[in-house]
C-alpha cells in the first residue's frame, strides 16, 4: 500500500489518495462511492438537526494530515480467555492472534493491510463489500462519508456459519500522533447462526491532539447473535467521531454497548437496522463527561421488517461544566407490522453548571405497533442518600455507591477483562464531584 502522507481533505487530495492505494477493486469502489457523495455536501453545521446542539464549525477539517495503514502484524500467542486479538498502534497493525483451531474452522481476523493484499476469499470479500457499501448509503453527513473515503486502518472479523464462541474477540486501537486524522474501521460479519462477542477498545497517548473518525459496520446473519462492546477513553485534547450501522437478520440478535468517556468533543451515532422477522436489538450506552467535555450520542432503531423487537437504554452523568446531548429515534417503516420498540435515556446532573439535553423521538409509519420512549434528568435522590447514611455509610460513600450502581445496569454486561478499568474511570469522575 501507499505510505504517503496527505495534508488536507480536499476532493483533489482524496482522489489522489484513493488512486495511490494498492487494494482490491471492490474496496476502491467503496471509497469512490463515498467520495462521490462527499463532494456533493458540506461539512455539518447547526442548520443540520443532528448537529444543532453540537457545533463543529470551528474545526478546520482540511488541516488534518493522514496516511494509510502500513506494515504487517506480528503473530503472537493468543491470551487465555480471548478468542482472538488484533492491536493497532497509530495506522499500523501491530500484532494479531487467534485461539487454537479457529483458523481451521474458517474464522478470519485481519487488518486492512492484509485485506489490501487480496487475502480474502471471494465469497467473504463480496459480503464485506456489501456491508461497507450499505454503510456508505446509510451515511447522511460529510463526516461519515469522509471516514469511508479515508479508512486509514481497521479490522475485519468474520465468523462462519453456526460457529458459537464463548470467549470475546478484542480489537484495540491505540492511536498516536499530533494534529492527525485517524479513520479506523471495524467490520464484523456473523454468518447464519454464528454467535460471538467483540470488545472494541479505543485510546491514545496522553499527549497529542487527534481527530478520530471511526466507523463500525456489523452484519448479524439469520439466527445469529453478536454482542459488541465499545470502550472509548481518548485524551482530553482529542476529538472523536463515530458512526456505526448494525443490520439484524431474521431471528438474529445484536447487543451493542457503548462506554464513552474521553475526548474534548465526542460525537457518536449507531443505527440498528431490523431487516428480518423475529430480530432483536439492544443498544446500551454510558457516558460521564467532566471538565468542559461535550459528548453527543445518537441512536436509531430502524425497523424495516415485521415482528422485530428493539430496546435502547442510555445512561449518563455530567459534572463540572460538561455538556451531554442524547438524541434517540425509533423509526418504523410502512411494512414493519407488529414492531415492539422502546427507548429510554436517563441523566444525572452532578454539578450546578453541568448540562444534559435529551431528545427521544418516534417516527411511526404504520399501525399494529407498540412503541414508546422515556427520558429523565435530575440529581441524586436525597431519600436514597438518607437511606444509606442511616445504615452506616458516610455521605461520600453513599454518593459513590449510588453513582456506581446507576451505571452498573450497563457496565455489568461488559467482559470481565475490562470491568476493573471501567469502574476505575467512573470512580475517578465521581471523586471530581466532591
C-alpha positions in Angstrom: 0.0 0.0 0.0 1.0 3.6 -0.4 2.7 5.1 2.7 2.5 8.7 1.6 1.2 11.4 4.0 -1.7 13.6 2.8 -2.0 17.0 4.3 -5.6 18.1 3.6 -9.0 16.7 2.8 -9.9 18.5 -0.4 -11.6 16.4 -3.1 -8.4 16.6 -5.2 -6.3 15.2 -2.4 -8.8 12.4 -1.6 -8.8 11.4 -5.3 -5.0 11.1 -5.2 -5.2 9.1 -2.0 -7.6 6.5 -3.5 -5.7 6.2 -6.7 -2.4 5.6 -4.9 -3.8 2.8 -2.8 -2.9 -0.8 -3.9 -6.0 -2.6 -2.9 -8.8 -4.8 -4.4 -11.2 -3.1 -6.8 -14.2 -3.8 -4.6 -12.6 -1.8 -1.7 -11.6 1.1 -4.0 -15.2 1.1 -5.3 -16.5 1.7 -1.7 -14.1 4.6 -1.3 -15.1 6.1 -4.7 -18.8 5.8 -3.9 -18.3 7.6 -0.7 -16.2 10.3 -2.4 -18.9 10.9 -5.0 -21.4 11.7 -2.2 -18.7 13.6 -0.2 -18.2 16.1 -2.9 -21.9 16.9 -3.1 -22.4 18.1 0.6 -20.8 20.5 3.0 -19.4 19.9 6.5 -22.1 19.7 9.2 -23.3 22.9 10.8 -26.0 24.0 13.2 -28.6 24.1 10.4 -28.4 20.2 10.4 -30.8 18.9 13.1 -28.3 16.2 14.3 -25.6 18.8 14.8 -27.8 21.6 16.1 -26.6 21.2 19.7 -23.0 20.2 18.7 -21.2 23.0 16.9 -18.3 21.7 14.8 -17.9 24.9 12.7 -14.6 25.8 14.5 -12.9 22.7 13.1 -10.7 23.1 10.0 -11.1 19.6 8.7 -8.9 20.3 5.8 -5.9 20.9 8.0 -5.5 17.3 9.4 -2.9 15.1 7.8 -3.5 11.4 7.3 -1.9 8.2 5.9 -3.0 4.7 5.2 -2.0 1.6 7.2 1.4 0.1 6.8 3.4 -2.9 7.8 2.4 -6.4 8.7 1.0 -7.7 12.0 3.2 -9.9 14.2 1.6 -13.2 15.0 1.7 -13.6 18.8 0.4 -16.2 21.3 -3.3 -15.8 22.0 -4.2 -14.7 25.5 -6.2 -17.0 27.7 -9.8 -16.1 27.8 -10.0 -14.5 24.4 -10.9 -16.0 21.0 -8.6 -13.6 19.2 -6.9 -10.2 19.3 -5.8 -7.6 16.9 -4.0 -4.5 18.0 -3.2 -1.2 16.2 -0.7 1.5 17.1 -1.4 4.6 15.0 -2.2 3.4 11.5 -0.1 0.3 11.8 -1.4 -3.2 12.5 0.9 -4.1 15.4 0.0 -7.7 16.4 -2.6 -10.4 15.9 -3.6 -13.7 17.4 -6.3 -16.4 17.1 -7.2 -19.1 19.6 -6.1 -22.6 18.5 -8.3 -24.2 15.9 -10.3 -21.2 14.9 -8.5 -20.5 11.6 -9.2 -24.1 10.5 -12.9 -23.5 11.3 -12.9 -20.6 8.9 -12.6 -17.6 11.3 -10.9 -14.6 9.8 -9.4 -11.8 11.9 -7.4 -9.5 9.6 -6.1 -5.9 9.3 -6.9 -3.8 6.4 -3.3 -4.0 5.2 -3.9 -7.8 4.7 -7.2 -7.2 3.0 -5.5 -4.8 0.6 -3.2 -7.6 -0.5 -6.2 -9.6 -1.6 -6.2 -12.3 1.0 -9.9 -12.5 1.5 -11.8 -15.4 -0.1 -14.1 -14.2 -2.9 -17.4 -15.0 -1.1 -16.3 -13.2 2.1 -15.0 -10.2 0.1 -18.4 -9.8 -1.6 -20.1 -9.8 1.8 -17.7 -7.2 3.2 -18.1 -5.0 0.1 -21.9 -5.2 0.5 -21.7 -4.3 4.2 -19.3 -1.4 3.7 -21.4 -0.1 0.8 -24.5 -0.2 3.0 -22.7 1.9 5.5 -21.9 4.4 2.7 -25.5 4.5 1.7 -26.6 5.0 5.3 -24.2 7.9 5.8 -26.1 11.2 5.8 -23.3 13.7 6.7 -19.9 14.6 5.3 -18.0 13.4 8.3 -19.2 9.8 8.0 -18.6 9.8 4.2 -15.1 11.2 4.9 -14.5 8.2 7.0 -15.4 5.7 4.2 -13.1 7.6 1.8 -10.1 7.6 4.1 -10.3 4.4 6.2 -6.7 4.7 7.3 -6.7 1.3 9.1 -9.0 -1.2 10.5 -10.0 -4.8 11.2 -12.3 -7.4 9.7 -13.8 -10.2 11.8 -15.7 -13.0 10.0 -17.2 -15.9 11.9 -18.6 -18.7 9.7 -22.0 -20.5 9.8 -23.2 -21.8 13.1 -19.9 -21.4 15.0 -20.6 -20.4 18.6 -17.7 -18.9 20.7 -17.9 -18.0 24.4 -14.7 -16.0 24.7 -14.6 -12.5 23.2 -12.5 -11.2 20.3 -10.6 -8.0 21.2 -9.9 -5.2 18.7 -7.7 -2.5 20.2 -6.8 0.9 18.7 -4.0 2.8 20.4 -3.9 6.0 18.3 -0.8 8.1 18.2 0.4 11.4 16.7 -0.5 15.1 16.9 -2.9 17.0 14.7 -3.5 14.0 12.5 -6.6 12.2 11.3 -7.2 8.6 12.1 -10.1 6.7 10.5 -10.3 3.3 12.0 -12.9 0.9 10.6 -14.2 -2.3 12.1 -16.2 -4.7 10.0 -17.9 -7.6 11.9 -19.6 -10.3 9.8 -21.5 -13.1 11.5 -22.8 -15.7 9.1 -26.0 -17.7 9.6 -26.3 -19.0 13.1 -22.8 -17.6 14.2 -22.7 -16.4 17.9 -19.8 -14.5 19.4 -18.6 -11.4 21.3 -16.4 -8.4 20.3 -14.6 -6.0 22.6 -13.6 -2.8 20.8 -11.1 -0.5 22.7 -10.1 3.0 21.5 -7.5 5.0 23.3 -4.5 7.2 22.6 -1.3 8.6 24.2 -1.8 11.2 26.9 -0.2 13.9 24.7 -1.2 14.9 21.2 -4.3 16.3 19.5 -6.1 13.7 17.3 -9.2 13.7 15.2 -10.6 10.2 15.2 -13.3 9.5 12.7 -14.3 5.9 13.3 -16.6 3.5 11.5 -18.3 0.3 12.8 -20.3 -1.9 10.4 -21.9 -5.1 11.8 -23.9 -7.7 10.0 -25.7 -10.4 12.0 -26.9 -13.2 9.8 -30.2 -15.1 10.3 -30.4 -16.8 13.7 -27.0 -15.4 14.7 -26.0 -13.3 17.7 -23.3 -10.6 18.1 -22.6 -8.9 21.4 -20.4 -5.8 20.7 -18.8 -3.8 23.5 -17.2 -0.4 22.7 -15.0 1.4 25.2 -13.5 4.9 24.3 -11.2 6.8 26.5 -9.0 9.1 24.3 -7.2 12.1 25.9 -9.0 15.4 26.7 -7.2 17.2 23.8 -8.6 14.9 21.1 -11.9 14.7 19.2 -13.8 11.5 18.4 -16.5 11.0 15.8 -18.0 7.5 15.4 -20.7 6.2 13.1 -22.0 2.7 13.2 -24.6 0.5 11.4 -25.7 -2.9 12.5 -28.0 -5.0 10.3 -30.0 -7.7 12.1 -31.4 -10.6 10.1 -34.3 -13.0 10.7 -34.4 -14.3 14.3 -31.0 -12.7 14.9 -29.8 -10.7 17.9 -27.5 -7.7 18.2 -26.5 -6.3 21.6 -24.4 -3.1 21.1 -22.9 -1.4 24.2 -21.0 1.9 24.2 -19.0 3.4 27.0 -17.8 6.9 26.1 -15.5 8.7 28.5 -12.8 10.6 26.5 -12.2 13.5 24.2 -12.9 17.2 24.4 -15.7 16.5 21.9 -17.2 13.1 21.2 -20.0 12.6 18.6 -21.3 9.1 18.5 -24.1 7.5 16.4 -25.2 4.0 16.0 -28.1 2.7 13.8 -29.7 -0.7 14.3 -31.5 -1.8 11.2 -34.1 -4.5 11.8 -34.5 -6.3 8.5 -35.8 -9.7 9.4 -38.8 -11.0 11.3 -38.1 -12.0 14.8 -34.9 -9.9 15.1 -33.9 -8.4 18.4 -31.6 -5.5 19.2 -30.4 -3.9 22.4 -28.5 -0.6 22.4 -26.9 0.2 25.8 -24.7 3.2 26.5 -23.0 5.0 29.3 -21.2 8.4 29.3 -19.7 10.6 32.0 -18.3 13.8 30.7 -16.2 16.1 33.0 -14.3 19.3 32.9 -15.5 21.1 29.7 -16.2 18.0 27.7 -19.0 17.8 25.2 -20.5 14.4 24.3 -23.2 13.9 21.8 -24.7 10.4 21.3 -27.4 9.4 18.8 -29.2 6.1 18.4 -31.6 5.0 15.6 -33.8 1.9 15.9 -34.8 1.5 12.3 -37.5 -1.2 11.8 -37.9 -2.3 8.2 -39.2 -5.8 8.7 -42.1 -7.1 10.7 -42.3 -8.7 14.2 -38.9 -7.4 15.4 -38.0 -6.0 18.8 -35.5 -3.3 19.8 -34.7 -1.7 23.1 -32.3 1.3 23.8 -31.1 2.3 27.3 -28.5 5.1 27.6 -27.4 6.4 31.0 -25.2 9.4 31.6 -23.9 11.6 34.4 -22.5 15.1 33.9 -20.2 17.0 36.2 -18.1 20.3 36.2 -19.0 22.4 33.1 -19.6 19.4 30.8 -22.5 19.1 28.4 -24.1 15.9 27.2 -26.6 15.5 24.3 -28.6 12.3 23.7 -30.8 12.0 20.6 -32.7 8.8 20.1 -35.1 7.8 17.3 -37.4 4.9 16.8 -38.3 4.7 13.1 -40.9 2.2 11.9 -41.3 1.6 8.2 -44.7 1.1 6.5 -44.2 -2.7 6.3 -42.9 -3.2 9.8 -46.0 -4.6 11.4 -46.0 -5.9 14.9 -42.9 -3.9 15.8 -42.1 -3.7 19.5 -39.6 -0.9 20.4 -38.7 1.1 23.4 -36.2 3.9 24.1 -35.0 5.2 27.5 -32.5 7.9 28.4 -31.5 8.8 32.0 -29.2 11.6 33.1 -27.7 12.6 36.4 -26.6 16.2 36.9 -23.8 16.3 39.5 -23.0 20.0 39.3 -24.7 23.3 39.1 -23.0 24.1 35.8 -23.5 20.7 34.2 -26.0 20.4 31.3 -27.8 17.4 29.8 -30.1 17.5 26.8 -32.3 14.6 26.0 -34.3 14.3 22.8 -36.1 11.0 22.3 -38.4 10.8 19.2 -40.7 8.5 17.4 -41.4 8.2 13.7 -44.2 5.6 13.1 -45.5 4.9 9.6 -47.8 2.0 10.3 -50.4 0.6 12.7 -50.2 -2.5 14.8 -47.0 -1.5 16.7 -46.0 -1.0 20.3 -43.5 1.8 20.5 -42.8 4.3 23.3 -40.0 6.3 24.9 -39.0 7.9 28.2 -36.4 10.3 29.5 -35.3 11.6 32.9 -32.9 14.3 34.0 -32.2 15.2 37.6 -29.9 15.0 40.7 -29.3 12.1 43.1 -32.4 11.4 45.1 -31.9 12.7 48.7 -34.1 9.9 50.0 -31.7 7.3 48.7 -28.7 9.1 50.2 -30.5 9.4 53.5 -31.4 5.7 53.4 -27.7 4.7 53.0 -26.4 7.2 55.5 -28.8 5.9 58.2 -27.3 2.5 57.7 -23.7 3.4 58.4 -22.4 4.9 55.1 -20.7 8.3 55.1 -22.2 10.9 52.8 -19.3 10.4 50.4 -19.7 6.6 50.4 -23.4 6.8 49.9 -22.9 9.1 46.9 -20.2 6.9 45.3 -22.3 3.8 45.8 -25.4 5.3 44.2 -23.5 6.6 41.1 -21.6 3.4 40.6 -24.8 1.4 40.9 -26.5 3.8 38.5 -24.1 2.8 35.7 -23.9 -0.9 36.7 -27.1 -1.7 34.7 -24.9 -1.3 31.6 -21.4 -1.8 32.8 -22.1 -5.2 34.4 -22.6 -6.7 30.9 -19.0 -5.8 29.8 -16.4 -8.6 29.6 -14.6 -9.3 32.8 -11.3 -8.3 31.3 -12.3 -4.5 31.3 -14.6 -4.4 34.4 -11.9 -3.1 36.8 -10.8 -0.4 34.3 -14.4 0.8 33.7 -15.1 1.1 37.4 -11.8 3.0 38.0 -12.8 5.5 35.3 -16.2 6.1 36.9 -14.7 6.3 40.4 -12.2 8.9 39.3 -15.0 11.0 37.8 -17.1 10.7 41.0 -14.2 12.0 43.0 -14.1 15.1 40.9 -17.7 15.9 42.1 -16.6 16.3 45.7 
